[in-house]
């Protein structure tokens, strides 16, 4: 599992998203690619994405910005909630049989 030394958020096309890096130069790359409201900090130690997001939420990284908090929470939720299992042909058939009963 990858570990990162920097984490934070950036805004692209009006939407905030969590960002991770191992080099502060990532800030320049994000800016070059049109991101704004870039806020990335150095983590106290290398962390996984889940650990970094949990840390950022625990230190009130968002400073009351609802959009930033939402981006952090969504990033955490997408990495901690189990993925939905795709329907297989047998599950679809079983569902149709149950609907007809």
Secondary structure, DSSP 8 states (H G I E B T S, - for coil): ---EEEEEEEEETTEEEEEEESSTTHHHHHHHTT-EEEEEEEEEEEE-HHHHHHHHHHTTTTTT-HHHHHHHHHHHHHHHS-------HHHHHHHHHHHH-
